[in-house]
């Protein structure tokens, strides 16, 4: 599963890929609760789709097997609190899961 993350100031974010050993998505808000702010990293504000210009190594893919638990029971990709999507994207606004699709 590929986990792309636009929260550039997260300790787990390297080149817009999540390097956490496990990821958890919250039930009520579909936010990434694994997000951990790193004061040493500067948050990149993305406007008009310029994420590609704002971060290095964005094109490097990270397709590791990462346990991704999801408590959003109304998400199409949630099967017994496990995400079955091919990949997810965590947005910069509130660290929410952009792959969340209500069923």
N, C-alpha and C positions, 0 to 999 in steps of 0.2 A: 504494500500500500504506500502510495506517495502522500506525504503530508507537507503541504506548502503553507508557509506562514508569513503574513505581512506584518506581524508584530516584531519589528526589527530590534526592539529593545528588550526582548525576552532572552533569558539565559540559555534557552534551548535552541535559539534561532541561529543558524549558520548559513549565510547565503540564501535566505528565505526558505530554507528547509528546516524542519523540526528534527532535532537530534535527541529528544527526550527518549528515555527507555520505555515509557508508557504514556499514553495520552488519555485524558478523561474529559468528556463533554457533559456539561451540566444539564439536568432535566428541564428546568423551567425556562432558562434563558438561551440554551444551546451555546453557551460560552465555554471556551477552553479553560478548565480549572487548573490545567497543568502550567498555564502562563505564569511566569515568574519574572517580574521586572528586574532588569540588570541596570543599575545606576551608571555603570561605566559605558553602556551602549547608548548612543543617541537615537531617539526615535525618528524614523524617517517619515515625513508627511508626504503621502502620495496624492498627487492631484493630476487629473486628466490622464490617468493610466501610465504615469511615468515611473512606475516601480522598476522597470528594466534599466532606467538610467540612474536610479537612486541606490541600487545595491549591486555589488560585485557577485560574480559566480551564480547568478540567478538561473542560468541555463543548466547547471549541474543538477541532475535528478537524484533523488534519494528514495529508493524503493526498498527499504528495509521492512522486515516483518516486525511491526510495532504493535503491541496490544493497544487497542483503542476501545475503551469502554464508553458507552453513551447511555445516559439516563433519559434522553429525550424520547420517551415512548411513542410520541406521535410523529416521529421521523420515519420516512419510508425505508431508510437504510439501517434502522435499528432492529436487530434480531437478537432477542434475549440479552439486551444490554451490550451487544457487540456491534460495531459498525461494519457493514458488509460492502460499503462503497469501495470503488477501486482506488480512491484517494480522496483527501479532503483539503479544503482551503480554509485557513483561519484568517479572518479579516483584521485590519488594523483598528477598526472601530469596535471597541469593547471586547476584542479577542473572540468574536463569535464565529461559529462554524457556518461558512457560506454554503457548504454542501447540504445543510439541513433542508429537507424537503418534506413538508407536512403531507401526511396521507389521510 
